């Protein structure tokens, strides 16, 4: 769910960085997404939400490349604030959305709380959910298929069935395509 959460969070990122609090639209987006997944598989009892755990130390360079370096973030914040001051809100919003990765911990905390409140099974992987999901589908027999935005793991880990959905910059918050 981390990729879906990130896509939903991107919609709230500008408000969060401008005012220090999120509008909460990510909750509505994720709630709708999880509901659509539940309907697609039959009911909430057959859905398992996989959540990333700790970051893999071996991917530290990749996380840094994705913009998770403090200096890069500070520059983006400064530039976004300058666009805000000049009234160029669209340009500022684009920069704030670049700061959406990684989503703050409270976004996935909400996913866990939502799953608990709605009796939806969830698994927090020891590290990234990719290998956990592949094992659960391929070796564990716990999953019939995986629905994902991030499909790079499917072939490498040998997932038997992966359904890919789109959530890119051009989608502007649409989680299902």
PEMOPE-V483570 format. One record per residue. PHI is phi in whole degrees, 0 to 359 (999 if undefined). OMEGA is omega in whole degrees, -180 to 180 (NA if undefined). Layout:
phi: <PHI PHI>
omega: <OMEGA OMEGA>
This chain:
phi: <999 302 294 294 296 296 298 294 295 307 292 263 301 299 298 297 284 284 243 81 215 269 291 95 294 300 296 297 299 292 300 296 295 296 297 296 297 300 295 295 263 120 193 297 291 255 263 237 267 261 238 298 262 291 282 289 303 293 258 303 295 294 297 295 298 285 102 266 264 306 296 298 295 296 294 299 298 298 294 296 297 295 297 302 299 277 78 266 296 298 293 296 302 300 291 298 294 295 278 294 265 280 296 299 305 295 293 287 300 296 301 300 298 296 299 300 294 248 54 259 295 215 228 263 291 300 229 285 286 304 290 298 296 298 297 296 276 277 258 278 72 270 233 270 203 237 254 209 267 267 267 293 278 299 286 297 263 78 295 289 221 231 256 260 236 258 200 245 303 288 282 47 96 285 268 234 225>
omega: <-175 179 177 179 179 179 179 -179 -179 -180 -178 -172 -177 179 -179 -178 177 -170 179 176 -178 178 179 180 177 179 179 179 -179 178 178 180 -180 177 178 177 179 179 -178 -178 175 176 -177 -179 -180 180 174 179 179 -176 176 172 -179 176 177 178 -179 -180 -178 180 179 178 177 180 -178 174 -178 179 -175 -178 178 180 179 179 178 179 180 -179 179 179 178 177 177 -178 179 180 179 -172 180 178 178 180 179 179 178 179 175 179 -177 179 -7 176 179 -178 -178 178 179 173 178 179 179 -180 179 178 179 -177 -177 178 177 180 176 178 172 -178 176 176 180 -176 -177 -177 177 179 179 178 -179 180 -172 -172 -174 -179 -177 -178 175 180 179 174 -173 168 -174 -173 -176 -177 -169 -179 -178 -179 175 177 -178 -180 177 175 -178 174 -175 173 -179 -180 -177 -179 178 172 177 -176 -178 -178 NA>
